[in-house]
């Protein structure tokens, strides 16, 4: 804390906080898209200072930056983390995010009245806006949606419901509500201790994509699960890079294979060749002879 004397009155100024805010703002501007800075500079040169007749930096020509992929866990990491957090604080939050693909704000706002333990359904009806410190009566997509709980999550919540002391499903230690900072720090600590890749709360949602696709979910299934408004958003959550397609291609077999041997019969007989055609092929001299 620094005090500046002004007319004999001490005025407290949090220099560190102000400096950090300025640095963070500049960092976001220049790491976001420098084109925005150029657009502002040339716009001021035209409109405020009349130095130029028109701006050469046109908004519609703004280049798109590549979207950085969020860190996520593959199946082995998901299993390790789920097992490690069993019985520990924030277990409900981590299990809900991994098994149901919920956003952290949706988990914070989830009440027991939203959980249908009879039918295994989670109703996502609201979210918590932590920057504004208030609840919103609809999730990010502005539409209520439902998530069918996988059996293991269903069984966990049945047990947790019997000993619940709060209206909220996920809570922080010593609180009736899930605090974001304590939860995020605990998640990183658990990742270190479990020996898995350190991820954020949003990374848990990306890990859900790995979990569901490994069990047969399609892109359209993920779009419904995550309640995305467009498939282009869902594409960011698909990390297979064609591996799944390669596996499918290896299993595309329409015709019965011939018995394996060291001869040419090892080739699948997809389009049988007539005897006359085979004779014609054999009569063609080999190249470079």
KEDRENZA-498539 format. One record per residue: residue in one letter; x, y, z of N, C-alpha, C, CB in turn. Coordinates in steps of 0.1 Angstrom, whole numbers, plus 2048, in hexadecimal, padded with zeros to 3 digits. Atoms other than C-alpha are relative to their C-alpha. Glycine has a CB too. Layout:
AXYZXYZXYZXYZ/...
end
This chain:
X8097F480080080080080980C8007F680080C/X7F87F480180E8227F67F680C8028078017F2/X8087F47FE80184480280680C7F97FF802810/X7FB7F48068048637EE7FA80C8077FC8007F0/X8047F47F98028858007FA80A7F680B806808/X8067F68097E989C7EE7F880A8097F67F97F6/X8067F57F87E08BD8007FF7FB80F7F28037FB/X8008057F27E98AC8217F87F48037FC80B808/X80880C7FE7D188F81C8067F47FA7F28037FA/X7FA80C8057DF86C8197F67F87F78057F780B/X8088078097D085A7FB8067F27FD7FD8077F3/X7FB80D8027D58347FB7FE7FC7F17F97F5809/X80080580E7DE8267D88067F37FF80880B7F7/X7FB80E8017E28017D18077FF7F27F47F6801/X7F87FF80D7FE8057B78007F27FA80E805803/X7FF80D8068027E07B27F47FB7F98047F580B/X80C8048067DE7DA7AB7FD8087F37F4802809/X8027F880C7DC7F77928097FB7F580280F804/X7F680480A7FC7EC7817FC7F37FA80D7FF806/X80480E8057F07C877E7F48017F77FD7F780C/X80C7FF8097CF7D376F8048067F37F680A807/X7FC7FA80D7E07E97558087F57F880A80C803/X7F880A8077F97CD74C7F77F57FB80A7F9809/X80980B8047DD7B374A7F78057F47F67FC80B/X8087FB80C7C87CA7338088017F47FB80E804/X7F87FF80C7E57D071C8047F27FB80D807803/X7FD80E8047EE7AB71C7F47FA7F88027F780C/X80C8058077CA7A27127FE8067F27F3802808/X8017F980D7CB7BC6F68097FA7F680280F801/X7F680380A7EB7B26E68017F17FE80E805805/X80180F8027E778C6EB7F37FC7FA8037F980C/X80D8048067C378D6DF8018017F17F5809805/X7FE7FE80F7C779D6BC80580E7FE7F27FD7F9/X7FB7F38027DE7BA6B47F88097F680F7FF7FC/X8087F980A7C77C36987F68098067F87F67F7/X8097F87F87AF7D16B280780E8047FA7F980C/X7F87F47FD7CA7EA6BD8028097F480E7FC807/X7FE7F980C7D27F469A7F38077FB8057F77F5/X80D7FB8047AD7F96937FC80D8087F57F6801/X8027F57F77AA8106B180980C7FD8027FC80F/X7F77F58037C98246A97FC8087F380E7FA7FF/X8037F980D7C082B6847F28068018017F67F5/X80D7FA7FE79C83168E80180E8077F77F7808/X7FE7F37F97A784D6A680780A7F68087FE80C/X7F97F78097BE85B68B7F68067F680B7F87F8/X80A7FB8097A085E6747F68098067F97F47F9/X80C7FA7FA78486868B80380C80A7F77F6807/X7FD7F77F679587B6A780A80B7FC8067FA80C/X7F57F78047B488B6988008047F180E7FA803/X8027FD80E7AA88B67380E8017F97FA80E7FE/X7F38018067CD8816698007F77F380A7F9809/X80180880C7C186864F7F18017FB8037F1803/X80E8008067A38686377F87F48048008027F1/X80780C7FD79B84463F80A7F68067F97FA7F4/X7F780A7FA7A88276538037F47F77F97FB80D/X7FD80C8087BB80B6417FD7F380880E8017FC/X80380C7F77B27F365E7F17FE80080780180E/X80E8028017907E66557FC7F48087FC7FD7F1/X80480A7F777D7D166E7FD7F37FA7F3805807/X80380C8077717B865580C7F87FB7F78027F4/X7F48078047957AF64C8087FB80C80980A7F8/X7F98047F379E7A76708037F17FF7F780280C/X7FC80E8017B278666F7FB7F880C80F7FF7FE/X8048097F57A676968480D7F98077F67F57FC/X7F58077F97BE75C69F7FC7F280280380780D/X80380E7FD7C17376A47FC7FE80F80D7F77FE/X8058027F27AE72B6C38097F68077F17FB7FF/X7F88097F97C471C6DD7F87F580780880880B/X80880B7FA7B86FA6E88037FE80F8047F27F9/X7FF8027F17B16F570D8067F38037F2802806/X7FA80C7FB7C56DC7207F57F780680A80280C/X80B80A7FC7B06BC7278077F38047F67FE7F5/X7FB80D7FC7B46997357FB7F67F67FB7FD80E/X80480B8087B367A7207FA7F680A80B7F97F8/X8088097F87A065B72D8077FC80D7FC7F47F8/X7F88047F47BC64F74480180A80A80E7FB7FB/X8007F57F67BF6717547F380280680580C7F9/X80D7FE7FA79A6747597FE7F680B7F57FF7F5/X80280B7F679965276B80880380C8047F37FA/X7F77FE7F47B765B7817FB80C80880E8047FB/X8057F57F87A867D78B7F47FD8077FE80C7F7/X80C8047FA78666F7928027F780D7F77F97F7/X7FD8097F57956547A880780880C8097F57FC/X7F97F97F67AC66C7BA7F780980980B8097F9/X8087F77F97916857C47F57FA8087FA80B7F7/X80B8077F977A66B7D280180280F8007F17FD/X8007FD7F27706757F580680D8048067F5807/X7F97F47FD7826967F37F780C7FD80D8027F7/X8077F48037756BA7F27FF8027F180580C808/X8027FD80E7676C57D07FE7F47F780C8087FB/X80280C8087616A17C57F38027F87FE7F4809/X80D7FE80873D6AA7BB8028097F47F5805809/X7FE7F780B7486C77A68087FA7F580780D805/X7F780680A7646B47947F87F57F980C7FA806/X80880B80774D69678D7F58057F77FA7F780B/X80B7FA8097316AC7808068067F37F980B808/X7FA7FA80D7486BE7688057F57F780C809804/X7FB80B80875969E75C7F57F77FA80A7F8807/X80A80A80573B6887597F48077F97FA7F880C/X80C7F98067206A274F80480B7F77F780580B/X7FB7F58097366BC73D7FA80D8037FC7FC7F2/X8067F47FC7276D875180B80B8017F97FF80D/X7F77F57FD7376FB75280180280F7FA80D7F8/X7FE7FE7F27457067737F580880680D806803/X80B7F77FB72A7217777F37F88027FE80B7F7/X80C8087FF70F7077718017F680C7FE7F77F3/X7FE8097F471E6F078C7FE80980C80E7FA7FF/X8027F77F471F70E7A47F280280380880D7FE/X80F7FD7FE6FA71479E7F77F48017FC8097F4/X80880C8006EF6F079E7FB7FD80E8087F47FB/X8078037F46D66E97BA7FB7F18007F580A804/X80580E8006CA6C77C67F27FF7FA7FF7FB80F/X80E8008076A76D07B98017FE7F17F880D804/X7FD80180F6B76D07968047F27FC80A80A7FC/X7FA80D8026C36AC79A7F47F680280C7FC809/X80A80B8006AA6907918067F38037F78007F3/X7F980C7FC6B86737A57F87F47FC80380080E/X80880B80469B65D79B8037FB7F27F1803802/X7FE80380E6A265F77680E8027FB7F68087F7/X7F27FD8046C666977680280B7F78067F37FA/X7FF7F48096C268B76680580C8087F28037FA/X7FC7F37FA6D46AC76E7F980B7F780F801801/X8077F58076BF6CA76480980D8027F2803805/X7F77F48006D66E875B7F780C7FD80B7FF7F6/X80A7F68016C070676280580E8037F47FE809/X7FA7F37FC6D772276E80F7FF8007FA80580E/X7F18007FF6FB72D77180380B80A8078037F2/X7FB7F57F771074378980A8087F88067F980D/X7F77F680672076277B80A80580A7F980B7F9/X7F77FD7F573F76579180580E7FF80B7F6801/X7FB7F280174A7877837F58098058038037F1/X80B7F87FB72879578C7FB7FC80D7F58017F5/X8038067F372477F7AA7F17FF80280580980C/X80F8028007007767A27FC7F37F87F980C7FB/X80680B8086EB7597957F88057F47F77F7809/X8087FD80C6DC7597737F67F47FD8098027F3/X80B80B8006BB74676D8007F87F37F3806802/X7FF80880C6C873674D80F7FE7FE7F98067F3/X7F18038026EA7267438058097F48027F27FC/X7F97F780A7027367297F88007F380E7FC7FE/X80780180D6EE72A70B7F28058017FF7F27FC/X80D7F97FD6CE73B71A7F57F67FF7FE80A7F5/X80B80A8006BB71A7188037F580A7FF7F97F2/X7FF80B7F76B57007328037F37F87F47FE809/X7FE80D8066C26DD72A8027F680B80C8017F6/X7FF80B7F76C56BB73A80C7F87FC7F37F8800/X7F58098026E26A373E7FD7F380680D806805/X80280D7FB6DE67E74280D7FC8087FD7F57F5/X7F48037F86F667375E8057F27FD7FC80180F/X7FA80E80170E6567587FE7F980E80F8017FD/X8038087F470863A77280880480C8017F27FD/X7F77FE7F57266427877FD80E80780F7FF7FC/X8047F37FB71D66778B7F37FF80780080B7F5/X80D8027FB6F965D7928017FA80E7F77F77F7/X7FE8067F37046467AE80680980B8087F37FF/X7F97F77F771B6607BD7F680A80680B8077F9/X8097F57FB70067B7BF7F47FA8097FA8077F4/X80A8067F76E76627CF80680080E7FD7F27FB/X7F98017F370065D7EB80180E80680D7F97FF/X7FE7F27FB7086837EE7F48078048088087F5/X80D7FA7FD6E468D7EE7FB7FD80E7F57FC7F6/X8048047F36DE67A80E80780780B8027F1802/X7F97F97F66F868D82180280F7FD80E7FA802/X7FF7F28046F46AF8107FC80A80B7F88037F4/X8037F57F66F46CE8277FE80D7FA80B80180B/X8027F38086F06E880C7F67FD7F580D8057FB/X80980180B6D76EF7F18077FD7F37F780C7FF/X7F880180C6F46EE7D88077F280080A80B800/X7FA80E8017026CD7CB80F8008037FD7FB7F2/X7F27FF7FE7266D97CB80380C8098088017F2/X7FD7F57F77356ED7E780F8008037F87FE80D/X7F37FF7FC7566F97F48017FC80F80680F7FE/X7FE8047F27666EE8157FC80B80980F7FD802/X8057F67F77547008317F780A7FB80C807806/X80A7F680673B71181A7F57F87FA8078097F6/X80B80680671970A80D7FF8037F17F3805806/X8007FC80E7237177EA80E7FC7FB7FD80F7FE/X7F380480673F70D7D280780D7FB7FE7F77F3/X7F87F48037597297D18097FC7F480880580C/X7F880380C76B72B7AF80E7FF8037FD80A7F5/X7F18007FE78E7347BB8047F480880480D807/X7FC80C7F87907197D67FE7F37F87F87FF80D/X80280C8087827007BD80B7FE7F67F28007F9/X7F680180B79A7097A180E7FD80680180E7F9/X7F38037FA7B87087B98007F180480280980C/X80080E7FB7AD6E67C78017F77F47F37FD807/X7FF80880C7A96D87A380E7FF7FC7F78067F5/X7F28008047CD6E279A8087F880A80580E7FF/X7F88087F77DA6D37BA7FD7F17FF7FC80480F/X80380E8027C76B37B58067FA7F37F07FE7FE/X7F980580C7D56B079180E7FD8037FE80B7F5/X7F28037FD7F86B379E8027F480980680C808/X7FF80B7F77F269A7BA7FC7F37F97F880280C/X80480C8077E16817A38097FD7F47F28027FA/X7F780280A7FD68478A7FB8017F28067F2802/X8067FE80D7E868F76D80380F7FB7F07FE800/X7FE7F38067EA6AD7567F780B8077FC8007F1/X8077F67F97E16CD7687F68087F680A80A807/X80A7F98087C06DC75A7F88098087F77F57F9/X8097F77FA7A76F77617F27FA80180080E7F9/X80D8057FF7836F47697FA7FF7F27F780A809/X80580180E77C6FA7448067F47F980380D7F8/X7F980C8067956DE73C7F87F480480E7FF805/X80880C7FC77E6C674F7F57FE7F57F980280E/X80A80180B7636CE7358057FB7F37F980E7FE/X7F980680C77B6C77198037F180280D8087FD/X7FD80E7FD7846A672A7F37F87FF8057FF80E/X80D80780275F69D7297FE7FC7F27F4809805/X80180380E76169E7048087F37FD80680B7F7/X7F880C80177D6847057F97F480580E801806/X80780B7FA76966E71C7F47FB7F87FB80480E/X80C80380774966F7088037FA7F27F680C7FF/X7FD80580D75966A6E68077F280080A80A7F9/X7FA80E7FE76D64C6F37F57F680280980080C/X80B8097FE74B63D6FB7F58017F57F980280D/X80980080B73B6446D97F980C7FC7F77F5801/X8087F480372E6676DA8058077F380280A80C/X7FC7F980C72E67B6BA80180F8027F57FE7F4/X8007F27FE7336A06B47F28068038068077F3/X80E7FC7FD70D6A56B47FC7FD80E7F67FA7F6/X8038037F270B6936D580680A8098057F1803/X7F97F67F77256AA6E47F980D80080F8017FC/X8067F38017136C96D77F38008097FC8037F1/X80C8017F76F36BD6E980480080F7F87F47FD/X7FC8017F27066B470980580D80580C7F6801/X7FB7F47FC7186D570A7F780C7FE80D8037F9/X8097F58036FA6E96FF80680B7F87FA80580D/X7FA7F680970D6FB6E47F68057F680D7FA7F9/X8097FB80A6FB7126CC8047FD7F280080F802/X7FC80380E7107086AE80A7F580180680C7F9/X7F680B8017256EA6A380E8058007FD7F87F4/X7F27FB80074370169E80680280D80080E7F8/X7FB7FF7F27467066C38037F28057F5807809/X7FD80E7FC7446E16C980D7FA7FA7F47F77FC/X7F48058067606DB6B180D8038088028077F2/X7F47FD7F77786EB6CA8027F680B7FE80E806/X7FF80A7F57706CF6E28037F27FA7F3800807/X7FD80D8077796B36C980F8007FE7F87FE7F3/X7F17FF80079E6AB6CE8067F47F980580080E/X7FB80C8057A168A6BB8098027F47F47F77FC/X7F77FD80C7B269A69C8007F57F680E802805/X80180B80A7A567E6868037F28058098047F5/X7FD80E7FB7AF66169C7F47F780080680180E/X80D80880078B6566A07FD7FC7F27F5808807/X80380480D78665767B80A7F57FB80180D7F7/X7F680B8047A66426767FB7F380580E804805/X80580D7FA79862868D7F47FB7F97FD80280F/X80C80480777762867B8047FA7F27F680B7FE/X7FB80580D7896246598057F280180A80A7FA/X7FA80D7FE79C6066667F57F58018097FF80C/X80A80A7FE77B5F566D7F58007F57F980380E/X80980080B7695FD64D8037F47F680080D7F8/X7FE80C8087685DA63D7F27FB7FB8077F4808/X80D80480674C5D16258007F27FA7FC80A7F5/X7FF80D8067595B16158087F68088058017F2/X7F980A7F876559162480F7FF7FB7F97F27FF/X7F280180478B58F6248047F17FD80980580B/X7FB80D80379D5716148097FB80C8078007F3/X7F88057F57B055A62B80E8057FF8007F07FF/X7F37FA8007D156963580A7F67FC80380680E/X7F58088047EF55B62580B8097FA7FC7F57F5/X7F57F88068105656157FE8037F280D7F9802/X8027FE80F8015665F27F780D7FE7F97F47FA/X8097F48037EC5815E17F27FE8058008027F1/X80D8027FB7CD5715F07FE80880D7FE7F2803/X8017F87F37D458760F7F980D7FD80E803805/X8067F48047C55A45FB7F17FF8018048057F2/X80E8018007A05AB6037F97FF7F37FA80B808/X80780280D78959F5E77F48097FF7FC7F27FE/X80B7F68017755BF5E37F98007F380580E804/X80680180D7715BE5BE8077F57F880380E7F8/X7FA80C80777859B5AF8038037F27F67F4801/X7FB7FE80E78C59C58F7FE7F37F880F804800/X80380C80878258457380E7FA7FC7F98047F3/X7F480880479B5695678078077F47FC7F27FC/X7FA7FA80C7A057B54580780D8047F58037F6/X7F97F47FC7A959B55780C7FD8077F6809809/X7F48047F97C158A56E80B7FC7F67FD7F4809/X7F680480A7D257A54F80680C7F97FA7F77F6/X7FB7F48077D559C53F8098088097F48097FC/X7F77F97F77E55AB55E80D7F98017F980180E/X7F48087FF7FE58F5608098017F47FE7F2804/X7F87FF80C80859453C80780D7FE7F67FD7F4/X7FA7F38018125B854180E7FF8067F880B808/X7F28017FB8395B954580280A80B80A8037F4/X7FD7F87F58465C756580880C7FC8087F880B/X7F97F48038545EA56580F7FF8027FB80C808/X7F18007FE87A5F05618067F37FD80480580D/X7FA80D8038805CD5538058017F17F67F5802/
end
